[in-house]
């Protein structure tokens, strides 16, 4: 499922799949940049991860992709969501130049809240 992380206009794609390798092949056909290609290959072709997040350019748009293997995460769904949401937050912060503020982490909490809501909606 595809979303936009506002107000940053970042494309965010969330996939729950029973066949991650097939999904990765379809994403690779969209001609992503080398960052995405390397992460997808490392996590899914080489390692068979239960879930992963990668980010980079696809057709000129900054895109963050989260992939969840339905079978691998079935018993630990909430843990995987929390874990991968932090990775997504890091990509958002890196792309936008947002610095972490230890005295006021509320903006970061709102971003993670939105990310988790999108992940949950994609699973429905």
C-alpha positions as CSV (number, residue, x, y, z in Angstrom):
1,X,0.0,0.0,0.0
2,X,1.3,3.4,-0.9
3,X,1.2,6.5,1.4
4,X,2.7,10.0,1.6
5,X,4.5,11.0,4.8
6,X,3.3,14.6,5.3
7,X,4.3,17.4,5.5
8,X,7.5,16.1,3.9
9,X,5.9,14.6,0.7
10,X,7.9,11.4,1.2
11,X,6.6,8.3,-0.6
12,X,6.1,5.5,1.8
13,X,5.3,2.0,0.6
14,X,4.3,-0.8,3.0
15,X,4.0,-4.4,1.9
16,X,2.9,-7.5,3.8
17,X,3.6,-10.5,1.7
18,X,3.9,-14.3,1.8
19,X,6.5,-14.1,-1.0
20,X,9.1,-11.4,-0.3
21,X,11.5,-12.5,-3.0
22,X,8.8,-12.1,-5.7
23,X,7.8,-8.7,-4.3
24,X,11.5,-7.6,-4.3
25,X,11.8,-8.6,-8.0
26,X,8.8,-6.5,-8.9
27,X,10.2,-3.5,-7.0
28,X,13.5,-4.0,-8.8
29,X,11.7,-3.8,-12.1
30,X,10.7,-0.2,-11.2
31,X,14.4,0.8,-11.6
32,X,15.2,2.1,-8.0
33,X,18.5,3.7,-7.3
34,X,21.5,1.7,-6.1
35,X,20.8,2.2,-2.4
36,X,17.4,0.5,-2.6
37,X,18.8,-2.3,-4.8
38,X,21.6,-3.1,-2.4
39,X,19.4,-3.1,0.7
40,X,16.7,-5.3,-1.0
41,X,19.3,-7.8,-2.2
42,X,21.1,-7.9,1.2
43,X,17.9,-8.3,3.3
44,X,15.8,-10.5,1.0
45,X,17.9,-12.3,-1.5
46,X,20.9,-13.0,0.8
47,X,19.4,-13.1,4.3
48,X,15.6,-13.8,4.2
49,X,14.8,-11.1,6.7
50,X,11.5,-11.1,8.5
51,X,11.1,-7.4,7.8
52,X,13.1,-4.6,6.4
53,X,13.1,-0.9,5.5
54,X,15.1,0.7,2.7
55,X,15.0,4.1,1.1
56,X,16.2,5.9,-2.0
57,X,15.1,7.3,-5.3
58,X,12.6,5.6,-7.5
59,X,11.9,7.5,-10.7
60,X,13.1,10.8,-9.1
61,X,11.0,10.5,-6.0
62,X,12.5,9.8,-2.5
63,X,10.8,6.6,-1.4
64,X,10.9,4.6,1.8
65,X,9.8,0.9,1.5
66,X,8.8,-1.4,4.4
67,X,8.4,-5.1,3.7
68,X,7.0,-7.6,6.1
69,X,7.1,-11.3,5.6
70,X,3.7,-12.4,6.9
71,X,4.8,-15.8,8.1
72,X,8.0,-14.5,9.8
73,X,6.3,-11.8,11.8
74,X,3.0,-13.4,12.7
75,X,3.8,-14.0,16.4
76,X,5.7,-10.7,16.9
77,X,3.7,-8.2,14.8
78,X,3.8,-5.3,17.2
79,X,7.5,-5.7,17.9
80,X,8.3,-5.7,14.1
81,X,6.2,-2.6,13.6
82,X,8.0,-0.7,16.4
83,X,11.4,-1.8,15.2
84,X,10.8,-0.9,11.5
85,X,9.0,2.4,12.4
86,X,12.2,3.6,14.1
87,X,14.1,2.8,10.8
88,X,11.6,4.8,8.9
89,X,11.9,7.7,11.3
90,X,15.6,7.7,10.7
91,X,15.2,7.8,7.0
92,X,12.7,10.7,7.3
93,X,15.1,12.6,9.6
94,X,18.1,12.0,7.3
95,X,16.2,13.0,4.2
96,X,14.7,16.2,5.7
97,X,17.6,17.2,7.8
98,X,15.6,17.1,11.0
99,X,17.8,16.8,14.1
100,X,16.7,14.8,17.2
101,X,15.8,17.1,20.1
102,X,16.2,15.4,23.4
103,X,14.4,18.2,25.1
104,X,11.4,18.0,22.9
105,X,10.9,14.7,21.2
106,X,7.1,15.3,20.6
107,X,7.6,16.0,16.8
108,X,9.4,12.7,16.5
109,X,6.7,10.8,18.4
110,X,4.1,12.3,16.0
111,X,6.1,11.1,13.0
112,X,6.4,7.6,14.4
113,X,2.6,7.6,15.3
114,X,1.8,8.4,11.7
115,X,4.2,5.8,10.4
116,X,2.7,3.1,12.6
117,X,-0.8,4.0,11.6
118,X,0.1,3.6,7.9
119,X,1.7,0.2,8.7
120,X,-1.4,-1.0,10.5
121,X,-3.7,0.3,7.7
122,X,-1.6,-1.5,5.1
123,X,-2.0,-4.8,7.0
124,X,-5.8,-4.5,7.0
